[in-house]
Amino acid sequence: MDSTQDATSNVPDNIPAPPSPQPVPKTDPLDNVQSPLIHRDVPNQNLTSPDINTSYMVQYMGKRARLTGKILEVHAEENFVVFQASDGVSIRVTFDADWDLWGTPTPFVIIVGTVIDEKTMHMETFINLGDTLDLGTVEATIRIIHDTRFRQVFFPK
């Protein structure tokens, strides 16, 4: 082929062009499930552990979430702590195993776990936040996260 000849001129006319890539539809596996136990406005627990306060615990029963606050009392023998969440409400946080195996928490922590009921969460782990924390700022942030005006920012579909 000489240098002035187009490289595509050697391609036979009877070869079809490759198909254009088709977009893959995004589907939610729960779209076809009809159950009163599935809260459509609660994010997929396999992908997230959203920050909540105690007023959202009813919506997240059986789901993974995060509560930020202060450990008030440790009852290691009974495997629970009394925890004050960012909205000032105290709840019970249960845990497995010996408390000493969890390490030493700072007074302010994020509890990551499963919401059992409106006053109980079962801890999977905790994140130390230090000796001081402005819980008012945490509470304001949680209210913004769950405000319907900003839902798509924090919980995109």
C-alpha positions as CSV (number, residue, x, y, z in Angstrom):
1,M,0.0,0.0,0.0
2,D,1.5,3.4,-0.9
3,S,1.5,6.2,1.6
4,T,-1.4,8.1,0.0
5,Q,-3.8,5.1,0.2
6,D,-6.3,5.1,3.1
7,A,-5.8,2.2,5.6
8,T,-9.6,1.4,5.5
9,S,-9.6,0.9,1.7
10,N,-8.4,-2.7,2.2
11,V,-11.4,-3.7,4.4
12,P,-14.0,-5.6,2.4
13,D,-17.4,-3.9,2.1
14,N,-19.4,-6.9,3.4
15,I,-18.0,-6.8,7.0
16,P,-20.5,-5.1,9.3
17,A,-19.4,-2.4,11.7
18,P,-19.2,-3.5,15.4
19,P,-22.3,-2.8,17.4
20,S,-22.4,0.3,19.5
21,P,-22.0,-0.4,23.2
22,Q,-25.4,-0.4,25.0
23,P,-25.7,1.2,28.4
24,V,-26.2,-1.2,31.3
25,P,-29.4,-0.5,33.1
26,K,-29.0,0.2,36.8
27,T,-31.5,-1.9,38.7
28,D,-32.2,-2.3,42.3
29,P,-32.6,-6.0,43.2
30,L,-35.3,-5.0,45.6
31,D,-37.4,-3.3,43.0
32,N,-39.7,-6.3,42.5
33,V,-39.9,-7.3,46.1
34,Q,-43.1,-6.4,47.8
35,S,-42.6,-6.4,51.6
36,P,-43.6,-4.0,54.3
37,L,-40.2,-4.7,56.0
38,I,-38.3,-3.0,53.2
39,H,-38.0,0.7,53.7
40,R,-37.5,2.3,50.3
41,D,-36.0,5.5,51.9
42,V,-33.3,3.6,53.8
43,P,-30.1,3.0,51.9
44,N,-28.9,-0.5,51.0
45,Q,-27.2,-1.7,54.2
46,N,-24.6,-3.7,52.2
47,L,-23.3,-0.5,50.8
48,T,-23.6,2.0,53.6
49,S,-23.8,2.5,57.4
50,P,-25.4,5.9,57.5
51,D,-25.0,8.3,60.4
52,I,-28.2,8.5,62.4
53,N,-29.5,9.8,65.8
54,T,-31.9,8.0,68.0
55,S,-35.0,9.5,66.3
56,Y,-34.1,7.5,63.1
57,M,-33.5,4.2,64.9
58,V,-37.1,3.0,64.2
59,Q,-36.5,3.4,60.4
60,Y,-33.2,1.5,60.6
61,M,-34.3,-1.5,62.7
62,G,-32.4,-4.6,61.5
63,K,-30.1,-2.4,59.4
64,R,-26.5,-1.2,59.9
65,A,-26.0,2.4,60.9
66,R,-23.7,4.7,62.9
67,L,-24.4,6.6,66.1
68,T,-22.0,9.3,67.3
69,G,-21.9,10.2,70.9
70,K,-20.5,9.6,74.3
71,I,-20.0,6.4,76.4
72,L,-21.6,7.1,79.8
73,E,-21.3,3.7,81.5
74,V,-19.6,0.4,80.7
75,H,-21.3,-2.8,82.0
76,A,-18.7,-5.2,80.8
77,E,-20.1,-8.2,82.8
78,E,-23.5,-7.8,81.0
79,N,-22.0,-6.9,77.6
80,F,-23.5,-3.5,77.2
81,V,-22.7,0.2,77.5
82,V,-25.0,3.2,78.2
83,F,-24.5,5.6,75.3
84,Q,-25.6,9.2,74.8
85,A,-26.2,9.8,71.1
86,S,-25.8,13.2,69.4
87,D,-29.4,14.2,70.1
88,G,-28.9,13.8,73.9
89,V,-30.9,10.5,74.2
90,S,-29.3,7.6,76.1
91,I,-29.6,4.1,74.7
92,R,-28.2,0.7,75.4
93,V,-25.4,-0.6,73.1
94,T,-24.8,-4.3,73.3
95,F,-21.6,-6.1,72.2
96,D,-20.1,-9.6,71.9
97,A,-17.1,-10.9,73.7
98,D,-15.1,-9.4,76.5
99,W,-15.1,-5.6,76.7
100,D,-11.3,-5.6,77.1
101,L,-10.9,-7.2,73.7
102,W,-12.4,-4.1,72.1
103,G,-9.5,-1.9,73.3
104,T,-9.8,1.3,75.2
105,P,-12.4,3.7,73.8
106,T,-12.2,7.4,74.2
107,P,-15.2,9.1,75.7
108,F,-16.6,10.1,72.3
109,V,-17.0,7.4,69.7
110,I,-18.9,6.4,66.6
111,I,-20.7,3.1,67.2
112,V,-21.1,1.1,64.0
113,G,-23.7,-1.7,64.4
114,T,-27.1,-3.1,63.8
115,V,-30.2,-1.3,65.2
116,I,-32.2,-3.7,67.3
117,D,-35.0,-1.4,68.4
118,E,-35.6,2.2,69.2
119,K,-33.5,2.1,72.3
120,T,-30.9,-0.6,71.5
121,M,-28.0,-1.1,69.0
122,H,-25.7,-4.1,68.7
123,M,-22.1,-2.9,68.2
124,E,-20.0,-4.4,65.4
125,T,-17.1,-1.9,66.1
126,F,-16.4,1.6,67.3
127,I,-14.3,4.5,66.1
128,N,-12.5,6.6,68.7
129,L,-13.1,10.4,68.3
130,G,-11.2,11.7,71.3
131,D,-11.8,13.4,74.6
132,T,-13.9,16.3,73.3
133,L,-16.5,16.6,70.6
134,D,-19.2,19.2,69.8
135,L,-22.2,17.0,69.7
136,G,-24.4,19.9,68.6
137,T,-22.4,20.1,65.3
138,V,-22.7,16.3,64.9
139,E,-26.5,16.6,65.5
140,A,-26.8,19.4,62.9
141,T,-24.9,17.4,60.4
142,I,-27.1,14.3,60.9
143,R,-30.2,16.5,60.4
144,I,-28.8,17.8,57.1
145,I,-27.9,14.3,56.0
146,H,-31.5,13.1,56.4
147,D,-33.2,16.3,55.1
148,T,-35.2,15.4,52.0
149,R,-33.8,18.4,50.2
150,F,-30.3,16.9,50.3
151,R,-31.1,13.2,50.1
152,Q,-29.6,12.6,46.7
153,V,-26.3,14.1,47.8
154,F,-25.9,11.7,50.7
155,F,-27.8,8.7,49.4
156,P,-27.5,8.7,45.6
157,K,-29.4,5.9,43.8
